[in-house]
Amino acid sequence: MRSNLSDVQLDRDLATNLFRIFQESLTNVARHADAKQVDVAIRLDHGRLHLEIADDGVGVPEIGPRGATLGLLGMRERAQRLGGDCTIKRRTPRGTIVSVIVPLKFPAERFGGVGS
């Protein structure tokens, strides 16, 4: 686990959805990956939160969007509802990387901005 976060208060909806994406990623690793190691990184960069879960398992199959499972689709939909993106791809030489990037909303943005 790597992180550059110190004392960041996340919106409850954001924290819950990120946790669910993280949980689904680890569930997929446990069920399908036959991985020996999982690396997790979470960082804040220019007002965006980046979460990356990478394993050294067999890797996600190279299939089109129609072949995606409900769990993978759910992860993508959660990120999109937060205004972000979730990508799931094969890792070289083996494994899978789940990468989530979501914008953080700061208090002034929640209430219409400064001077509203």
Biotite code that builds the C-alpha atoms (Angstrom):
import biotite.structure as struc

atoms = struc.array([
    struc.Atom([0.000, 0.000, 0.000], chain_id="A", res_id=1, res_name="MET", atom_name="CA", element="C"),
    struc.Atom([1.347, 3.407, -1.032], chain_id="A", res_id=2, res_name="ARG", atom_name="CA", element="C"),
    struc.Atom([-0.290, 6.764, -0.384], chain_id="A", res_id=3, res_name="SER", atom_name="CA", element="C"),
    struc.Atom([0.525, 10.460, -0.366], chain_id="A", res_id=4, res_name="ASN", atom_name="CA", element="C"),
    struc.Atom([-2.656, 11.351, 1.528], chain_id="A", res_id=5, res_name="LEU", atom_name="CA", element="C"),
    struc.Atom([-2.422, 12.694, 5.016], chain_id="A", res_id=6, res_name="SER", atom_name="CA", element="C"),
    struc.Atom([-5.541, 14.266, 6.495], chain_id="A", res_id=7, res_name="ASP", atom_name="CA", element="C"),
    struc.Atom([-8.083, 14.388, 3.665], chain_id="A", res_id=8, res_name="VAL", atom_name="CA", element="C"),
    struc.Atom([-11.782, 14.355, 4.515], chain_id="A", res_id=9, res_name="GLN", atom_name="CA", element="C"),
    struc.Atom([-13.670, 12.670, 1.687], chain_id="A", res_id=10, res_name="LEU", atom_name="CA", element="C"),
    struc.Atom([-17.322, 13.211, 0.930], chain_id="A", res_id=11, res_name="ASP", atom_name="CA", element="C"),
    struc.Atom([-19.306, 10.224, 2.258], chain_id="A", res_id=12, res_name="ARG", atom_name="CA", element="C"),
    struc.Atom([-20.658, 9.269, -1.186], chain_id="A", res_id=13, res_name="ASP", atom_name="CA", element="C"),
    struc.Atom([-17.175, 9.438, -2.709], chain_id="A", res_id=14, res_name="LEU", atom_name="CA", element="C"),
    struc.Atom([-15.619, 7.395, 0.107], chain_id="A", res_id=15, res_name="ALA", atom_name="CA", element="C"),
    struc.Atom([-18.358, 4.740, -0.083], chain_id="A", res_id=16, res_name="THR", atom_name="CA", element="C"),
    struc.Atom([-18.121, 4.373, -3.866], chain_id="A", res_id=17, res_name="ASN", atom_name="CA", element="C"),
    struc.Atom([-14.317, 4.200, -3.831], chain_id="A", res_id=18, res_name="LEU", atom_name="CA", element="C"),
    struc.Atom([-14.488, 1.571, -1.105], chain_id="A", res_id=19, res_name="PHE", atom_name="CA", element="C"),
    struc.Atom([-16.963, -0.498, -3.170], chain_id="A", res_id=20, res_name="ARG", atom_name="CA", element="C"),
    struc.Atom([-14.691, -0.310, -6.238], chain_id="A", res_id=21, res_name="ILE", atom_name="CA", element="C"),
    struc.Atom([-11.720, -1.322, -4.081], chain_id="A", res_id=22, res_name="PHE", atom_name="CA", element="C"),
    struc.Atom([-13.752, -4.158, -2.529], chain_id="A", res_id=23, res_name="GLN", atom_name="CA", element="C"),
    struc.Atom([-14.887, -5.488, -5.932], chain_id="A", res_id=24, res_name="GLU", atom_name="CA", element="C"),
    struc.Atom([-11.302, -5.343, -7.223], chain_id="A", res_id=25, res_name="SER", atom_name="CA", element="C"),
    struc.Atom([-10.005, -7.406, -4.294], chain_id="A", res_id=26, res_name="LEU", atom_name="CA", element="C"),
    struc.Atom([-12.904, -9.845, -4.624], chain_id="A", res_id=27, res_name="THR", atom_name="CA", element="C"),
    struc.Atom([-11.987, -10.375, -8.293], chain_id="A", res_id=28, res_name="ASN", atom_name="CA", element="C"),
    struc.Atom([-8.335, -10.928, -7.373], chain_id="A", res_id=29, res_name="VAL", atom_name="CA", element="C"),
    struc.Atom([-9.310, -13.502, -4.724], chain_id="A", res_id=30, res_name="ALA", atom_name="CA", element="C"),
    struc.Atom([-11.751, -15.352, -7.005], chain_id="A", res_id=31, res_name="ARG", atom_name="CA", element="C"),
    struc.Atom([-10.027, -15.280, -10.380], chain_id="A", res_id=32, res_name="HIS", atom_name="CA", element="C"),
    struc.Atom([-6.457, -13.996, -10.426], chain_id="A", res_id=33, res_name="ALA", atom_name="CA", element="C"),
    struc.Atom([-4.366, -16.671, -8.696], chain_id="A", res_id=34, res_name="ASP", atom_name="CA", element="C"),
    struc.Atom([-2.176, -13.722, -7.666], chain_id="A", res_id=35, res_name="ALA", atom_name="CA", element="C"),
    struc.Atom([0.734, -13.792, -5.240], chain_id="A", res_id=36, res_name="LYS", atom_name="CA", element="C"),
    struc.Atom([0.822, -10.027, -4.686], chain_id="A", res_id=37, res_name="GLN", atom_name="CA", element="C"),
    struc.Atom([-1.515, -7.029, -4.872], chain_id="A", res_id=38, res_name="VAL", atom_name="CA", element="C"),
    struc.Atom([-0.184, -3.472, -4.896], chain_id="A", res_id=39, res_name="ASP", atom_name="CA", element="C"),
    struc.Atom([-2.488, -0.605, -3.945], chain_id="A", res_id=40, res_name="VAL", atom_name="CA", element="C"),
    struc.Atom([-1.685, 3.055, -4.452], chain_id="A", res_id=41, res_name="ALA", atom_name="CA", element="C"),
    struc.Atom([-3.868, 6.028, -3.590], chain_id="A", res_id=42, res_name="ILE", atom_name="CA", element="C"),
    struc.Atom([-2.772, 9.575, -4.198], chain_id="A", res_id=43, res_name="ARG", atom_name="CA", element="C"),
    struc.Atom([-4.040, 13.077, -4.638], chain_id="A", res_id=44, res_name="LEU", atom_name="CA", element="C"),
    struc.Atom([-2.885, 14.909, -7.768], chain_id="A", res_id=45, res_name="ASP", atom_name="CA", element="C"),
    struc.Atom([-4.181, 18.313, -8.914], chain_id="A", res_id=46, res_name="HIS", atom_name="CA", element="C"),
    struc.Atom([-7.549, 17.939, -7.190], chain_id="A", res_id=47, res_name="GLY", atom_name="CA", element="C"),
    struc.Atom([-8.111, 14.383, -8.399], chain_id="A", res_id=48, res_name="ARG", atom_name="CA", element="C"),
    struc.Atom([-7.953, 11.208, -6.376], chain_id="A", res_id=49, res_name="LEU", atom_name="CA", element="C"),
    struc.Atom([-6.141, 8.311, -8.060], chain_id="A", res_id=50, res_name="HIS", atom_name="CA", element="C"),
    struc.Atom([-6.689, 4.738, -6.841], chain_id="A", res_id=51, res_name="LEU", atom_name="CA", element="C"),
    struc.Atom([-4.775, 1.887, -8.464], chain_id="A", res_id=52, res_name="GLU", atom_name="CA", element="C"),
    struc.Atom([-5.048, -1.807, -7.653], chain_id="A", res_id=53, res_name="ILE", atom_name="CA", element="C"),
    struc.Atom([-2.511, -3.988, -9.489], chain_id="A", res_id=54, res_name="ALA", atom_name="CA", element="C"),
    struc.Atom([-2.041, -7.741, -9.138], chain_id="A", res_id=55, res_name="ASP", atom_name="CA", element="C"),
    struc.Atom([0.396, -10.276, -10.561], chain_id="A", res_id=56, res_name="ASP", atom_name="CA", element="C"),
    struc.Atom([-2.222, -12.894, -11.411], chain_id="A", res_id=57, res_name="GLY", atom_name="CA", element="C"),
    struc.Atom([-3.425, -14.397, -14.675], chain_id="A", res_id=58, res_name="VAL", atom_name="CA", element="C"),
    struc.Atom([-4.838, -11.102, -15.957], chain_id="A", res_id=59, res_name="GLY", atom_name="CA", element="C"),
    struc.Atom([-8.254, -10.036, -17.078], chain_id="A", res_id=60, res_name="VAL", atom_name="CA", element="C"),
    struc.Atom([-9.294, -11.672, -20.379], chain_id="A", res_id=61, res_name="PRO", atom_name="CA", element="C"),
    struc.Atom([-9.000, -9.545, -23.517], chain_id="A", res_id=62, res_name="GLU", atom_name="CA", element="C"),
    struc.Atom([-12.711, -9.233, -24.251], chain_id="A", res_id=63, res_name="ILE", atom_name="CA", element="C"),
    struc.Atom([-14.897, -6.475, -25.586], chain_id="A", res_id=64, res_name="GLY", atom_name="CA", element="C"),
    struc.Atom([-17.263, -4.346, -23.513], chain_id="A", res_id=65, res_name="PRO", atom_name="CA", element="C"),
    struc.Atom([-20.181, -6.709, -24.119], chain_id="A", res_id=66, res_name="ARG", atom_name="CA", element="C"),
    struc.Atom([-18.247, -9.508, -22.423], chain_id="A", res_id=67, res_name="GLY", atom_name="CA", element="C"),
    struc.Atom([-17.589, -7.517, -19.228], chain_id="A", res_id=68, res_name="ALA", atom_name="CA", element="C"),
    struc.Atom([-19.028, -8.895, -16.021], chain_id="A", res_id=69, res_name="THR", atom_name="CA", element="C"),
    struc.Atom([-21.549, -7.056, -13.875], chain_id="A", res_id=70, res_name="LEU", atom_name="CA", element="C"),
    struc.Atom([-18.873, -6.428, -11.256], chain_id="A", res_id=71, res_name="GLY", atom_name="CA", element="C"),
    struc.Atom([-16.577, -4.719, -13.765], chain_id="A", res_id=72, res_name="LEU", atom_name="CA", element="C"),
    struc.Atom([-19.448, -2.708, -15.231], chain_id="A", res_id=73, res_name="LEU", atom_name="CA", element="C"),
    struc.Atom([-20.526, -1.687, -11.732], chain_id="A", res_id=74, res_name="GLY", atom_name="CA", element="C"),
    struc.Atom([-17.033, -0.410, -10.948], chain_id="A", res_id=75, res_name="MET", atom_name="CA", element="C"),
    struc.Atom([-17.025, 1.722, -14.102], chain_id="A", res_id=76, res_name="ARG", atom_name="CA", element="C"),
    struc.Atom([-20.531, 3.051, -13.420], chain_id="A", res_id=77, res_name="GLU", atom_name="CA", element="C"),
    struc.Atom([-19.628, 4.025, -9.835], chain_id="A", res_id=78, res_name="ARG", atom_name="CA", element="C"),
    struc.Atom([-16.615, 6.009, -11.059], chain_id="A", res_id=79, res_name="ALA", atom_name="CA", element="C"),
    struc.Atom([-18.691, 7.713, -13.775], chain_id="A", res_id=80, res_name="GLN", atom_name="CA", element="C"),
    struc.Atom([-21.362, 8.746, -11.236], chain_id="A", res_id=81, res_name="ARG", atom_name="CA", element="C"),
    struc.Atom([-18.570, 10.482, -9.318], chain_id="A", res_id=82, res_name="LEU", atom_name="CA", element="C"),
    struc.Atom([-17.507, 12.351, -12.464], chain_id="A", res_id=83, res_name="GLY", atom_name="CA", element="C"),
    struc.Atom([-14.465, 10.130, -12.914], chain_id="A", res_id=84, res_name="GLY", atom_name="CA", element="C"),
    struc.Atom([-13.244, 7.127, -14.822], chain_id="A", res_id=85, res_name="ASP", atom_name="CA", element="C"),
    struc.Atom([-12.345, 3.504, -14.082], chain_id="A", res_id=86, res_name="CYS", atom_name="CA", element="C"),
    struc.Atom([-10.157, 1.493, -16.431], chain_id="A", res_id=87, res_name="THR", atom_name="CA", element="C"),
    struc.Atom([-9.479, -2.221, -16.159], chain_id="A", res_id=88, res_name="ILE", atom_name="CA", element="C"),
    struc.Atom([-6.700, -3.677, -18.273], chain_id="A", res_id=89, res_name="LYS", atom_name="CA", element="C"),
    struc.Atom([-4.119, -6.409, -18.533], chain_id="A", res_id=90, res_name="ARG", atom_name="CA", element="C"),
    struc.Atom([-0.767, -5.752, -16.913], chain_id="A", res_id=91, res_name="ARG", atom_name="CA", element="C"),
    struc.Atom([2.524, -6.673, -18.569], chain_id="A", res_id=92, res_name="THR", atom_name="CA", element="C"),
    struc.Atom([3.973, -9.252, -18.127], chain_id="A", res_id=93, res_name="PRO", atom_name="CA", element="C"),
    struc.Atom([1.012, -10.622, -16.133], chain_id="A", res_id=94, res_name="ARG", atom_name="CA", element="C"),
    struc.Atom([-1.834, -9.456, -13.984], chain_id="A", res_id=95, res_name="GLY", atom_name="CA", element="C"),
    struc.Atom([-4.510, -6.786, -14.018], chain_id="A", res_id=96, res_name="THR", atom_name="CA", element="C"),
    struc.Atom([-4.563, -3.083, -13.196], chain_id="A", res_id=97, res_name="ILE", atom_name="CA", element="C"),
    struc.Atom([-7.702, -1.310, -12.026], chain_id="A", res_id=98, res_name="VAL", atom_name="CA", element="C"),
    struc.Atom([-7.226, 2.444, -12.178], chain_id="A", res_id=99, res_name="SER", atom_name="CA", element="C"),
    struc.Atom([-9.766, 4.932, -10.821], chain_id="A", res_id=100, res_name="VAL", atom_name="CA", element="C"),
    struc.Atom([-9.490, 8.698, -11.157], chain_id="A", res_id=101, res_name="ILE", atom_name="CA", element="C"),
    struc.Atom([-12.162, 10.946, -9.639], chain_id="A", res_id=102, res_name="VAL", atom_name="CA", element="C"),
    struc.Atom([-12.258, 14.681, -9.073], chain_id="A", res_id=103, res_name="PRO", atom_name="CA", element="C"),
    struc.Atom([-12.520, 15.911, -5.509], chain_id="A", res_id=104, res_name="LEU", atom_name="CA", element="C"),
    struc.Atom([-15.140, 18.502, -4.698], chain_id="A", res_id=105, res_name="LYS", atom_name="CA", element="C"),
    struc.Atom([-14.052, 21.091, -2.211], chain_id="A", res_id=106, res_name="PHE", atom_name="CA", element="C"),
    struc.Atom([-16.489, 22.898, 0.130], chain_id="A", res_id=107, res_name="PRO", atom_name="CA", element="C"),
    struc.Atom([-16.741, 26.044, -2.029], chain_id="A", res_id=108, res_name="ALA", atom_name="CA", element="C"),
    struc.Atom([-17.705, 23.911, -5.054], chain_id="A", res_id=109, res_name="GLU", atom_name="CA", element="C"),
    struc.Atom([-20.475, 22.107, -3.140], chain_id="A", res_id=110, res_name="ARG", atom_name="CA", element="C"),
    struc.Atom([-22.218, 25.383, -2.305], chain_id="A", res_id=111, res_name="PHE", atom_name="CA", element="C"),
    struc.Atom([-22.013, 27.062, -5.670], chain_id="A", res_id=112, res_name="GLY", atom_name="CA", element="C"),
    struc.Atom([-18.500, 28.482, -5.477], chain_id="A", res_id=113, res_name="GLY", atom_name="CA", element="C"),
    struc.Atom([-16.962, 31.518, -3.862], chain_id="A", res_id=114, res_name="VAL", atom_name="CA", element="C"),
    struc.Atom([-19.094, 34.652, -3.841], chain_id="A", res_id=115, res_name="GLY", atom_name="CA", element="C"),
    struc.Atom([-22.373, 32.907, -4.752], chain_id="A", res_id=116, res_name="SER", atom_name="CA", element="C"),
])
